[in-house]
Amino acid sequence: MKSRLLRSTLHALLAASLLAGPLAIQADARPGQGGSMGSRGSRTWSAPPVTRTTPYSTAPMDRSITPRTAPTPGYGAPQMAAPFARPMGSPNRHPFLTGLAGGFLGAGLFGMLSGHGFMGGMHGFFSFLGLLVQIGLVVMFVLWLIRRFGRSSQGINGFGMSSPRGMPGAAPVAPTPSAGGAPVQITTADYQSFQQTLMDIQSAWNQQNIPAMQQMATPEMVSYFNEQLATLASQGARNVVSDVRFLQGDLAEAWRENNMDYASVAMRYSLIDLTTNATGQVIDGSSTTPVTITEVWTFVRPSRGGRWLLSAIQQAR
């Protein structure tokens, strides 16, 4: 009786952690699941400029760790938009650290739903106890990081500058200055990096390889991917994407703020998007008919240099 009660409690905790995620198999089950999420620094709640690839407006964010703080132009709704705005006297929030907590917890929940967790192999009472221990460890670690790095935290979201140049083989683009950050020059090597990350993210998603995603995306985005994979696992489903083909890309804007460089890139690509159940039976999508996707992916890196990380995905209208 006690064991049954503990299992019920654990299931309730897992269900509560997934309330923000979809409750049914989505037609778009690829990474991001057809939603708009992530952070673009001070431009999180404003639409990227249109390009040849995205000639119409881009959908506003559905989810972001960046608070809404000012009306967003162009959407007609009083959405807030200054990044990292907070009540007076409240401490700075570091997007990497905030996302890291979600990433660790999401990875643990995904592991449990897949049959293993950080402490894999425990059942009944020990599984419940393990969950509490994992949460405690994550909280302690994040608090330590905040104490250690909080004073020197830098914002990690934002982009700006428009230039409708095609990505493959395009000449370097130096955007003109605009509000919200100094211009950043995007080179052919950067375009190649954006395109490769698009491919690599799909591959890591297929393999359910969270550590690989942590090398290619911000902790915030990894936490969303964790949650989506966990939701699919809880439904006994698995999404597989294949035959990913890059079709077209343009730079929407690129800029610098808080010692971070940002680049929002419109990309059109095709892929096979297939969802199966535990026995491999197709429950959504087609194994032969590809779908074409148009999205704006935002990337971020330290201004001193380093790898571009995916920090946001927005759907083109």
C-alpha positions as CSV (number, residue, x, y, z in Angstrom):
1,M,0.0,0.0,0.0
2,K,2.8,2.4,1.0
3,S,4.7,1.5,-2.2
4,R,1.7,2.2,-4.3
5,L,1.2,5.6,-2.7
6,L,4.9,6.5,-3.3
7,R,4.5,5.5,-7.0
8,S,1.4,7.6,-7.3
9,T,3.2,10.6,-5.7
10,L,6.2,10.2,-8.1
11,H,3.9,10.1,-11.1
12,A,2.1,13.2,-9.9
13,L,5.5,15.0,-9.6
14,L,6.5,14.0,-13.1
15,A,3.2,15.1,-14.5
16,A,3.4,18.4,-12.8
17,S,6.9,19.0,-14.3
18,L,5.5,18.4,-17.8
19,L,2.5,20.7,-17.6
20,A,4.2,23.3,-19.8
21,G,4.7,20.7,-22.5
22,P,2.3,19.4,-25.1
23,L,-0.2,16.8,-23.8
24,A,-0.7,15.1,-27.2
25,I,1.4,13.9,-30.0
26,Q,2.0,17.0,-32.2
27,A,2.0,17.0,-36.0
28,D,5.3,18.8,-35.8
29,A,7.4,16.6,-33.5
30,R,10.8,17.7,-34.7
31,P,13.1,19.7,-32.4
32,G,11.1,22.7,-31.2
33,Q,7.9,21.0,-32.2
34,G,6.8,23.8,-34.4
35,G,6.8,26.4,-31.6
36,S,8.6,29.7,-31.1
37,M,10.9,29.6,-28.0
38,G,14.1,30.8,-26.6
39,S,15.8,34.2,-26.1
40,R,17.2,36.9,-28.4
41,G,18.5,39.2,-25.7
42,S,17.0,42.7,-25.8
43,R,15.2,41.7,-29.0
44,T,13.5,38.6,-27.6
45,W,10.0,40.1,-27.9
46,S,10.4,42.0,-31.2
47,A,10.2,40.4,-34.6
48,P,13.4,39.9,-36.7
49,P,13.4,41.8,-40.0
50,V,12.0,40.0,-43.0
51,T,14.3,38.5,-45.6
52,R,13.9,36.7,-48.9
53,T,13.5,33.4,-47.0
54,T,11.0,34.9,-44.6
55,P,9.2,37.7,-46.5
56,Y,6.4,37.8,-43.9
57,S,6.5,38.4,-40.2
58,T,7.9,35.9,-37.8
59,A,5.8,34.5,-34.9
60,P,6.5,36.0,-31.5
61,M,8.0,33.8,-28.7
62,D,5.7,31.3,-27.0
63,R,8.2,30.6,-24.3
64,S,11.3,32.5,-23.1
65,I,13.2,33.0,-19.8
66,T,13.5,36.7,-20.8
67,P,10.7,38.7,-19.1
68,R,8.4,40.9,-21.1
69,T,8.9,44.5,-20.2
70,A,7.6,46.8,-23.0
71,P,5.1,46.8,-25.8
72,T,6.2,44.8,-28.8
73,P,5.9,46.9,-32.0
74,G,4.1,45.3,-34.9
75,Y,2.1,42.6,-33.2
76,G,-0.7,44.9,-32.0
77,A,-0.7,43.4,-28.5
78,P,0.8,45.0,-25.5
79,Q,3.6,42.4,-25.0
80,M,6.6,43.5,-23.0
81,A,10.0,43.6,-24.6
82,A,13.1,44.8,-22.7
83,P,15.4,41.9,-21.8
84,F,16.2,41.0,-18.3
85,A,14.0,43.7,-16.9
86,R,13.1,43.0,-13.3
87,P,11.6,44.8,-10.2
88,M,14.0,47.2,-8.4
89,G,16.1,45.5,-5.9
90,S,15.8,42.0,-7.4
91,P,19.0,40.1,-8.3
92,N,20.3,39.7,-11.8
93,R,19.2,36.5,-13.6
94,H,21.8,34.8,-15.6
95,P,20.2,33.0,-18.6
96,F,22.9,30.3,-18.8
97,L,22.5,29.5,-15.1
98,T,18.7,29.6,-15.2
99,G,18.6,27.4,-18.2
100,L,21.2,25.1,-16.7
101,A,18.8,24.2,-13.8
102,G,16.1,23.3,-16.2
103,G,18.5,21.3,-18.3
104,F,19.7,19.2,-15.5
105,L,16.2,18.6,-14.1
106,G,14.8,17.9,-17.6
107,A,17.6,15.4,-18.3
108,G,16.7,13.5,-15.0
109,L,13.0,13.4,-15.8
110,F,13.7,12.3,-19.4
111,G,15.9,9.5,-18.1
112,M,13.3,8.3,-15.6
113,L,10.6,8.2,-18.3
114,S,13.0,6.3,-20.5
115,G,13.7,3.7,-17.9
116,H,16.8,5.2,-16.2
117,G,17.8,8.4,-14.5
118,F,20.8,10.1,-13.1
119,M,20.9,7.2,-10.5
120,G,19.2,4.7,-12.9
121,G,17.8,1.3,-12.0
122,M,15.9,2.3,-8.8
123,H,12.2,1.4,-8.3
124,G,9.4,2.1,-5.8
125,F,10.6,4.0,-2.8
126,F,14.2,4.3,-3.9
127,S,13.1,5.8,-7.2
128,F,11.1,8.5,-5.3
129,L,14.0,9.0,-2.9
130,G,16.3,9.3,-5.9
131,L,14.2,12.0,-7.4
132,L,14.3,14.0,-4.3
133,V,18.1,13.6,-4.0
134,Q,18.5,14.6,-7.7
135,I,16.4,17.8,-7.2
136,G,18.4,18.6,-4.1
137,L,21.7,18.2,-5.9
138,V,20.6,20.3,-8.8
139,V,19.4,23.1,-6.4
140,M,22.7,23.0,-4.5
141,F,24.8,23.1,-7.7
142,V,22.8,26.0,-9.2
143,L,23.0,28.0,-6.0
144,W,26.8,27.5,-6.0
145,L,27.0,28.6,-9.6
146,I,24.9,31.7,-8.8
147,R,27.2,32.6,-5.9
148,R,30.3,31.9,-7.9
149,F,29.4,33.6,-11.2
150,G,26.4,35.8,-10.3
151,R,28.4,39.0,-10.0
152,S,30.0,38.7,-13.4
153,S,26.9,37.4,-15.2
154,Q,26.3,38.6,-18.7
155,G,23.1,38.6,-20.7
156,I,22.8,35.9,-23.4
157,N,20.0,36.9,-25.7
158,G,19.7,39.3,-28.5
159,F,20.3,40.0,-32.2
160,G,19.9,42.7,-34.8
161,M,20.6,43.9,-38.2
162,S,19.1,42.9,-41.5
163,S,20.8,41.9,-44.8
164,P,19.0,39.5,-47.1
165,R,22.1,37.6,-48.3
166,G,21.9,33.9,-49.1
167,M,23.9,31.8,-46.6
168,P,25.8,29.4,-48.9
169,G,28.9,31.1,-50.3
170,A,27.6,34.5,-49.4
171,A,30.0,37.4,-49.0
172,P,30.6,38.6,-45.4
173,V,27.9,41.0,-44.3
174,A,28.5,44.0,-42.0
175,P,25.0,45.2,-40.8
176,T,24.4,48.9,-40.3
177,P,24.1,50.1,-36.7
178,S,20.7,50.1,-35.1
179,A,19.1,50.4,-31.7
180,G,19.8,47.6,-29.3
181,G,23.4,46.8,-30.0
182,A,26.5,47.4,-32.1
183,P,26.7,45.7,-35.6
184,V,28.4,42.4,-35.9
185,Q,30.1,41.1,-39.1
186,I,28.9,37.7,-40.2
187,T,31.3,35.7,-42.4
188,T,31.0,32.8,-44.8
189,A,32.5,30.6,-42.0
190,D,29.7,31.7,-39.7
191,Y,27.0,30.8,-42.3
192,Q,28.6,27.4,-42.6
193,S,28.5,27.0,-38.8
194,F,24.8,27.9,-38.7
195,Q,23.9,25.4,-41.4
196,Q,26.0,22.6,-39.8
197,T,24.3,23.3,-36.4
198,L,20.9,22.9,-38.1
199,M,22.0,19.4,-39.2
200,D,23.7,18.4,-36.0
201,I,20.7,19.4,-33.8
202,Q,18.4,17.1,-35.9
203,S,21.0,14.3,-35.5
204,A,21.3,14.7,-31.8
205,W,17.5,14.8,-31.5
206,N,17.2,11.5,-33.3
207,Q,19.7,9.9,-31.0
208,Q,18.1,11.6,-27.9
209,N,21.7,12.7,-27.2
210,I,21.3,15.5,-24.6
211,P,25.1,15.9,-24.0
212,A,25.5,16.6,-27.7
213,M,22.7,19.2,-27.6
214,Q,24.5,20.9,-24.7
215,Q,27.4,21.5,-27.0
216,M,25.2,23.2,-29.7
217,A,22.5,25.1,-27.8
218,T,22.0,27.3,-24.8
219,P,20.9,25.7,-21.5
220,E,17.5,27.3,-22.0
221,M,17.0,25.6,-25.4
222,V,18.4,22.3,-24.1
223,S,15.8,22.4,-21.3
224,Y,13.0,22.8,-23.9
225,F,14.4,19.9,-25.9
226,N,14.6,17.8,-22.8
227,E,11.0,18.5,-21.9
228,Q,9.8,17.7,-25.4
229,L,11.7,14.3,-25.4
230,A,10.4,13.5,-22.0
231,T,6.8,14.2,-23.0
232,L,7.1,12.0,-26.1
233,A,8.6,9.2,-23.9
234,S,5.8,9.6,-21.4
235,Q,3.4,8.9,-24.3
236,G,5.3,5.9,-25.4
237,A,6.3,7.7,-28.6
238,R,9.5,8.5,-30.4
239,N,10.2,11.1,-33.1
240,V,12.7,10.4,-35.9
241,V,13.8,13.0,-38.5
242,S,15.8,12.0,-41.5
243,D,16.9,13.2,-45.0
244,V,17.5,16.7,-43.7
245,R,18.2,19.1,-46.6
246,F,19.1,22.7,-46.3
247,L,17.4,24.7,-49.0
248,Q,17.9,28.4,-48.4
249,G,19.0,30.9,-45.8
250,D,19.3,34.6,-45.1
251,L,20.8,36.8,-42.3
252,A,17.9,38.7,-40.7
253,E,20.0,40.6,-38.1
254,A,23.3,40.4,-36.2
255,W,24.5,42.5,-33.3
256,R,26.4,42.7,-30.0
257,E,25.2,43.4,-26.5
258,N,26.5,42.6,-23.0
259,N,29.7,41.1,-24.5
260,M,27.7,38.6,-26.5
261,D,27.3,38.4,-30.3
262,Y,23.9,37.5,-31.8
263,A,22.8,36.4,-35.2
264,S,19.2,35.7,-36.3
265,V,19.1,33.6,-39.5
266,A,16.1,32.7,-41.6
267,M,16.5,29.1,-42.8
268,R,14.3,26.9,-45.0
269,Y,15.0,23.1,-45.0
270,S,13.1,19.9,-45.7
271,L,13.1,16.6,-43.8
272,I,11.2,13.4,-43.1
273,D,9.4,13.9,-39.8
274,L,8.1,10.6,-38.4
275,T,6.7,9.7,-35.0
276,T,6.3,6.0,-34.0
277,N,5.0,4.2,-30.9
278,A,7.0,1.7,-28.8
279,T,6.6,-1.1,-31.3
280,G,7.8,1.1,-34.2
281,Q,4.3,1.6,-35.7
282,V,3.9,5.0,-37.4
283,I,1.4,7.2,-35.5
284,D,2.2,10.5,-37.3
285,G,4.0,11.7,-40.3
286,S,5.3,10.0,-43.4
287,S,8.4,7.9,-44.1
288,T,8.4,8.9,-47.8
289,T,7.0,12.4,-48.0
290,P,9.3,15.2,-46.8
291,V,7.9,18.4,-45.2
292,T,9.4,21.9,-45.8
293,I,10.1,24.1,-42.8
294,T,10.9,27.8,-42.6
295,E,12.1,29.1,-39.3
296,V,14.3,31.8,-37.9
297,W,17.1,30.4,-35.7
298,T,19.0,32.7,-33.4
299,F,22.6,32.0,-32.4
300,V,24.8,33.5,-29.7
301,R,28.4,33.4,-28.7
302,P,30.8,35.5,-26.6
303,S,32.1,38.5,-28.4
304,R,35.7,37.4,-27.8
305,G,35.0,34.4,-30.0
306,G,33.9,30.8,-29.6
307,R,31.2,28.5,-31.0
308,W,27.8,29.7,-32.0
309,L,25.0,28.2,-29.8
310,L,21.4,28.0,-30.8
311,S,19.4,30.3,-28.4
312,A,16.0,30.6,-30.1
313,I,13.7,29.1,-32.8
314,Q,10.8,31.1,-34.3
315,Q,8.3,30.0,-36.8
316,A,7.8,31.9,-40.1
317,R,4.3,32.9,-40.9
